[in-house]
Amino acid sequence: MRCRYCNSLLENVVIDLDEQPSANRLLTENELQLIKGGKKEHNSPLITYICGTCSLVQLGDTTKAEELFTEDYVYYSSFSNYWVQHARELVEFAIENFRLSSSSNILEIGSNDGYLLQHFVAKKIPCIGIDPAGKAAEAAKAKGVETMVSFFDEVSSSKLIQERGTFDFINGINVFAHVPAIKTFIASLKNCLSENGVISLEFPHLAKLVEHSQFDTIYDEHFFYHSLVSLNKIFLQFDLKIFDLRELDTHGGSLRIFINHLDNTKYSIEKSVEKVLNTELSMKLDQVGGFNELKARSQQIRDDAVAYIKAQKKIGKKIAAFGAAAKGNVFLNYCGIGADSIDFVVDDTPAKQGKFLPGSHIPVVPATEIINKKPDIIVILPWNLSSEISKKLKSNEKWQGELVTFIPKLNII
């Protein structure tokens, strides 16, 4: 097994989360019945490695991207008010700081249902999105967001340049970790970037994953787990430089990095870059020794969660969960928690309702079932959105139960 970037042999294991089904591949009733009838559910090893040469942390062999991000991919960003507001704030920041206007050209990679580009459309700034998920693209087009249904690669980027020219602002939120062919992706970014243009990439920060034991951020759609120390060297190899960044709270701790051409002197490298680089080096995120405690802490979280749920079931408590998200599926399957422990999971996304979580086979239902079935406890699986979710649930006077998260540790809200 070799590094997806530099082709060095991958020998150093960061963490092994056992075999798991595809985290966003919810099951239909028919599929579940076939599994109950003896058909084996497809699982793959969920093992991460650190490359001894380029320091990129990455999954080993896993499902191909073309099999993950299909026509019926079920994640829609607009169903979270948090993400819509997050996108709006980035658009306002970019317009002000990079002087974007009606004469600018904007590209978003992994544009999903248009949750971000709709804000550029509202300001009459030319923009286009690219996303391989056809149904999400249809939702974007309904918002007036022009969208190319494709992966972002050499072919699609060349077509974009041919049709639209180069771009003054290129954005990707939570897409960079999803890209297996990272060399092709960065080369295509560079080709699409105008002379004075800026690239903004946002992704879960490896430092926070390690610091807070966020093992459920690791799943089959995330081919890479990025640190600044590795990316800084890699972008320089493409004559691109990271000149600024923001540390964000999203996903329990993310980085948003700003990149431009190496020979562009319009923006100087900010002190924030050096600060994060020094922090990561002190954590030894460029070597396997920096991950020694992650496995033990993850196992402790698993043991605590299983013990808590067993204790609550023993005294007759009804337990539900909130959020049929990928990270929740990784957590449940790593812990071995299934439909015998959690009665149902609620989710606001209609495309997920009526289906079943992969591996655990817990049914997904609309939020109205909280009132109908009145669980005593609700486990918030997307703990990174726990503030938004808990506020929503506690505002409902018809349900007065207990809210729980397990990462980075057991917390009763």
SULCOR-V42242 format. One record per residue. N is the residue number from 0. RES is the residue in three letters. PHI is phi as a letter, one per 20 degrees, with the letter a starting at -180 (999 if undefined). OMEGA is omega in degrees with one decimal (NA if undefined). BURIAL is 1 if it has 16 or more other C-alpha atoms within 10 Angstrom, else 0. Layout:
n->{N	N}
res->{RES	RES}
phi->{PHI	PHI}
omega->{OMEGA	OMEGA}
burial->{BURIAL	BURIAL}
This chain:
n->{0	1	2	3	4	5	6	7	8	9	10	11	12	13	14	15	16	17	18	19	20	21	22	23	24	25	26	27	28	29	30	31	32	33	34	35	36	37	38	39	40	41	42	43	44	45	46	47	48	49	50	51	52	53	54	55	56	57	58	59	60	61	62	63	64	65	66	67	68	69	70	71	72	73	74	75	76	77	78	79	80	81	82	83	84	85	86	87	88	89	90	91	92	93	94	95	96	97	98	99	100	101	102	103	104	105	106	107	108	109	110	111	112	113	114	115	116	117	118	119	120	121	122	123	124	125	126	127	128	129	130	131	132	133	134	135	136	137	138	139	140	141	142	143	144	145	146	147	148	149	150	151	152	153	154	155	156	157	158	159	160	161	162	163	164	165	166	167	168	169	170	171	172	173	174	175	176	177	178	179	180	181	182	183	184	185	186	187	188	189	190	191	192	193	194	195	196	197	198	199	200	201	202	203	204	205	206	207	208	209	210	211	212	213	214	215	216	217	218	219	220	221	222	223	224	225	226	227	228	229	230	231	232	233	234	235	236	237	238	239	240	241	242	243	244	245	246	247	248	249	250	251	252	253	254	255	256	257	258	259	260	261	262	263	264	265	266	267	268	269	270	271	272	273	274	275	276	277	278	279	280	281	282	283	284	285	286	287	288	289	290	291	292	293	294	295	296	297	298	299	300	301	302	303	304	305	306	307	308	309	310	311	312	313	314	315	316	317	318	319	320	321	322	323	324	325	326	327	328	329	330	331	332	333	334	335	336	337	338	339	340	341	342	343	344	345	346	347	348	349	350	351	352	353	354	355	356	357	358	359	360	361	362	363	364	365	366	367	368	369	370	371	372	373	374	375	376	377	378	379	380	381	382	383	384	385	386	387	388	389	390	391	392	393	394	395	396	397	398	399	400	401	402	403	404	405	406	407	408	409	410	411	412}
res->{MET	ARG	CYS	ARG	TYR	CYS	ASN	SER	LEU	LEU	GLU	ASN	VAL	VAL	ILE	ASP	LEU	ASP	GLU	GLN	PRO	SER	ALA	ASN	ARG	LEU	LEU	THR	GLU	ASN	GLU	LEU	GLN	LEU	ILE	LYS	GLY	GLY	LYS	LYS	GLU	HIS	ASN	SER	PRO	LEU	ILE	THR	TYR	ILE	CYS	GLY	THR	CYS	SER	LEU	VAL	GLN	LEU	GLY	ASP	THR	THR	LYS	ALA	GLU	GLU	LEU	PHE	THR	GLU	ASP	TYR	VAL	TYR	TYR	SER	SER	PHE	SER	ASN	TYR	TRP	VAL	GLN	HIS	ALA	ARG	GLU	LEU	VAL	GLU	PHE	ALA	ILE	GLU	ASN	PHE	ARG	LEU	SER	SER	SER	SER	ASN	ILE	LEU	GLU	ILE	GLY	SER	ASN	ASP	GLY	TYR	LEU	LEU	GLN	HIS	PHE	VAL	ALA	LYS	LYS	ILE	PRO	CYS	ILE	GLY	ILE	ASP	PRO	ALA	GLY	LYS	ALA	ALA	GLU	ALA	ALA	LYS	ALA	LYS	GLY	VAL	GLU	THR	MET	VAL	SER	PHE	PHE	ASP	GLU	VAL	SER	SER	SER	LYS	LEU	ILE	GLN	GLU	ARG	GLY	THR	PHE	ASP	PHE	ILE	ASN	GLY	ILE	ASN	VAL	PHE	ALA	HIS	VAL	PRO	ALA	ILE	LYS	THR	PHE	ILE	ALA	SER	LEU	LYS	ASN	CYS	LEU	SER	GLU	ASN	GLY	VAL	ILE	SER	LEU	GLU	PHE	PRO	HIS	LEU	ALA	LYS	LEU	VAL	GLU	HIS	SER	GLN	PHE	ASP	THR	ILE	TYR	ASP	GLU	HIS	PHE	PHE	TYR	HIS	SER	LEU	VAL	SER	LEU	ASN	LYS	ILE	PHE	LEU	GLN	PHE	ASP	LEU	LYS	ILE	PHE	ASP	LEU	ARG	GLU	LEU	ASP	THR	HIS	GLY	GLY	SER	LEU	ARG	ILE	PHE	ILE	ASN	HIS	LEU	ASP	ASN	THR	LYS	TYR	SER	ILE	GLU	LYS	SER	VAL	GLU	LYS	VAL	LEU	ASN	THR	GLU	LEU	SER	MET	LYS	LEU	ASP	GLN	VAL	GLY	GLY	PHE	ASN	GLU	LEU	LYS	ALA	ARG	SER	GLN	GLN	ILE	ARG	ASP	ASP	ALA	VAL	ALA	TYR	ILE	LYS	ALA	GLN	LYS	LYS	ILE	GLY	LYS	LYS	ILE	ALA	ALA	PHE	GLY	ALA	ALA	ALA	LYS	GLY	ASN	VAL	PHE	LEU	ASN	TYR	CYS	GLY	ILE	GLY	ALA	ASP	SER	ILE	ASP	PHE	VAL	VAL	ASP	ASP	THR	PRO	ALA	LYS	GLN	GLY	LYS	PHE	LEU	PRO	GLY	SER	HIS	ILE	PRO	VAL	VAL	PRO	ALA	THR	GLU	ILE	ILE	ASN	LYS	LYS	PRO	ASP	ILE	ILE	VAL	ILE	LEU	PRO	TRP	ASN	LEU	SER	SER	GLU	ILE	SER	LYS	LYS	LEU	LYS	SER	ASN	GLU	LYS	TRP	GLN	GLY	GLU	LEU	VAL	THR	PHE	ILE	PRO	LYS	LEU	ASN	ILE	ILE}
phi->{999	c	f	f	d	d	m	f	f	e	c	e	e	e	b	d	d	m	e	b	f	g	f	d	e	f	d	e	g	f	f	f	f	f	f	f	e	p	f	f	f	f	c	c	f	d	c	d	c	d	f	f	d	d	m	f	e	b	f	f	g	b	f	f	g	f	e	e	d	e	g	d	g	d	e	c	f	f	f	d	g	g	f	f	f	g	f	g	f	f	g	f	f	f	g	f	e	d	l	e	b	f	e	e	c	d	c	d	e	m	f	l	e	n	f	e	f	g	f	f	g	f	e	l	d	g	b	b	d	c	b	f	e	f	f	f	f	f	f	f	f	f	e	n	e	f	c	e	e	a	f	e	b	f	f	f	f	f	f	f	f	f	e	c	n	e	d	e	b	d	c	b	d	l	c	f	f	e	d	f	e	f	f	f	f	f	f	f	g	f	f	e	e	f	g	d	f	c	d	c	c	c	b	g	e	g	f	f	g	f	f	d	l	e	f	f	f	e	b	f	e	e	f	c	c	e	d	f	f	e	f	g	f	f	f	f	f	d	l	c	c	e	d	b	b	c	e	d	e	g	l	m	p	c	d	d	d	d	c	b	f	g	e	e	d	f	c	e	f	e	f	g	f	f	f	f	g	f	f	f	f	f	e	m	f	e	b	f	f	f	d	g	e	f	f	f	f	f	f	f	f	f	f	f	f	f	f	f	f	f	f	f	f	f	e	n	f	e	d	c	c	c	n	e	e	g	f	f	f	f	f	f	f	f	e	m	e	c	f	f	d	d	f	a	c	e	b	e	e	g	f	e	f	n	d	c	f	f	n	e	m	f	f	d	c	f	f	f	f	f	f	f	d	l	f	f	c	c	e	e	f	e	g	f	d	f	f	f	f	f	f	f	f	f	f	e	f	e	c	c	d	d	d	c	c	d	d	f	b	g	c	e	e}
omega->{-173.1	-179.8	-179.5	-179.9	-172.0	176.4	174.9	178.8	178.0	-176.5	-172.3	-178.2	174.7	177.2	178.8	-178.7	176.5	177.4	-177.7	172.6	177.1	-166.3	-179.7	-176.8	179.1	-175.8	171.4	177.5	-179.9	179.3	179.3	179.7	176.9	178.2	177.4	179.1	175.3	178.4	-176.6	175.2	-175.7	176.7	176.1	176.6	178.3	-176.2	176.8	-179.4	167.9	179.5	-179.4	-178.3	-175.0	176.3	176.3	173.8	-169.9	173.7	169.7	179.8	-177.9	-178.7	178.0	-179.0	-178.7	179.6	-178.6	-173.9	-173.7	-179.4	-174.8	175.5	-164.2	179.9	178.3	-174.5	-175.2	178.5	174.6	176.1	179.6	-176.6	177.6	177.9	177.3	179.4	-180.0	-179.1	177.6	179.0	179.8	178.0	-177.1	179.3	-176.8	-171.7	-179.5	173.8	178.9	-176.1	-179.7	177.1	-179.9	-179.5	-171.7	175.1	170.1	178.2	-173.4	-170.8	174.1	-174.3	176.8	-174.7	178.4	-174.6	177.0	-179.9	172.9	178.0	-179.0	179.7	176.7	174.7	-175.9	-177.8	174.8	176.3	173.8	-176.7	-179.3	-176.4	-173.2	-177.7	175.9	178.6	177.1	178.2	178.2	-179.1	177.1	176.5	-177.8	-178.8	177.3	-174.0	172.1	179.5	-176.4	165.0	177.0	-178.9	-176.8	-176.6	-177.2	179.8	176.7	178.1	178.3	179.8	179.9	-175.7	-172.1	-173.1	177.4	-169.6	-178.5	177.2	178.6	-175.4	173.0	177.5	177.9	176.7	-173.1	179.4	-176.6	-171.6	-180.0	-178.1	-170.5	178.3	179.4	-178.5	-178.0	177.6	179.1	174.5	-178.1	-178.8	-177.7	-172.5	177.2	-174.2	-179.9	-175.6	-178.7	173.5	174.4	178.2	-178.7	-175.6	175.1	-174.2	-179.3	-179.5	179.5	176.1	-178.9	-176.1	-174.4	174.6	-176.0	-175.0	-178.4	171.8	179.1	174.1	-166.1	177.7	178.9	-179.4	-177.3	177.0	-161.2	169.7	178.1	-176.0	177.5	-176.6	-179.6	179.1	-176.1	-180.0	177.5	178.0	176.4	-176.7	173.5	179.1	172.4	-174.6	179.5	178.0	172.0	171.7	-172.0	178.3	-175.3	-178.8	178.7	179.0	-179.0	170.5	167.5	-178.3	177.9	-169.9	171.1	178.7	-175.7	-177.5	178.8	-177.6	-177.7	-179.7	177.2	-179.7	-175.6	-179.6	-179.8	179.5	179.4	-179.4	-178.9	176.6	-179.4	177.8	-179.1	178.9	177.6	177.2	-178.8	-179.3	176.0	-179.6	-173.1	-179.0	179.5	-174.6	-173.6	-174.4	-174.4	-178.2	-177.9	-179.9	178.7	177.5	178.5	176.6	178.3	-178.3	179.9	-179.3	-179.8	-179.5	-179.6	-177.2	177.8	-179.4	-179.8	178.1	-178.4	179.8	170.7	-179.6	173.4	-175.3	173.3	176.0	178.2	173.8	177.9	-175.4	-177.7	-177.3	177.4	179.2	175.9	179.8	-177.4	-177.3	175.6	-179.8	-176.6	-179.9	-176.1	-175.2	175.6	180.0	179.3	-171.2	-179.2	174.4	179.1	178.1	-176.7	-178.0	-177.6	-178.1	179.8	-175.3	-177.3	177.6	-175.1	-179.5	178.2	177.7	-177.7	178.2	176.1	-178.8	178.1	-175.5	175.4	-175.5	178.6	-179.6	175.8	179.5	-177.9	-172.7	175.1	175.3	178.2	-175.6	171.7	176.0	177.2	-176.9	174.2	-173.8	179.2	177.1	-172.3	179.5	178.9	-176.0	-178.5	177.4	-179.9	-176.2	-177.4	178.3	-179.9	-175.9	-178.5	175.6	-178.5	-179.8	-176.5	177.3	-174.6	165.9	-176.6	-178.3	5.9	175.4	179.4	-178.9	176.4	-173.3	NA}
burial->{0	0	1	1	1	0	0	0	0	1	0	0	1	1	1	1	1	0	0	1	1	1	1	1	1	1	1	1	0	0	0	1	0	0	0	0	0	0	0	0	1	0	1	0	1	1	1	1	1	1	1	1	1	1	1	1	1	1	1	1	0	1	1	0	1	0	0	1	1	0	0	0	1	1	1	1	1	1	0	1	0	1	1	1	0	0	1	1	0	0	1	0	0	1	1	0	0	0	0	1	0	0	0	1	1	1	1	1	1	1	1	1	1	1	1	1	1	1	1	1	1	0	0	0	1	1	1	1	1	1	1	1	1	1	1	1	1	1	1	1	1	0	1	0	1	1	1	1	1	1	1	1	1	1	0	1	1	1	0	1	0	0	0	1	0	1	1	1	1	1	1	1	1	1	1	1	1	1	1	1	0	1	1	0	1	1	1	1	1	1	0	1	1	1	0	1	1	1	1	1	1	1	1	1	1	1	1	1	1	1	0	1	1	1	1	1	1	1	1	1	1	1	1	1	1	1	1	1	1	1	1	1	0	1	1	0	0	0	0	1	1	1	1	1	1	0	0	0	0	1	1	1	1	1	1	1	1	1	1	1	1	0	0	0	0	0	0	0	0	0	0	0	1	0	0	1	1	0	0	1	0	0	1	0	1	1	1	1	0	1	1	0	0	1	1	0	1	1	1	0	1	1	0	1	1	1	0	0	1	0	0	0	0	0	0	0	0	1	1	1	1	1	1	1	1	1	1	1	1	1	1	1	1	1	1	0	1	1	1	0	1	1	1	1	1	1	1	1	1	0	0	1	1	0	1	1	1	1	1	1	1	1	1	1	1	1	1	0	0	1	0	0	0	1	1	1	1	1	1	1	1	1	1	1	1	1	0	0	1	1	0	0	1	0	0	0	0	0	1	0	0	0	1	1	1	1	1	1	1	0	0	0	0}
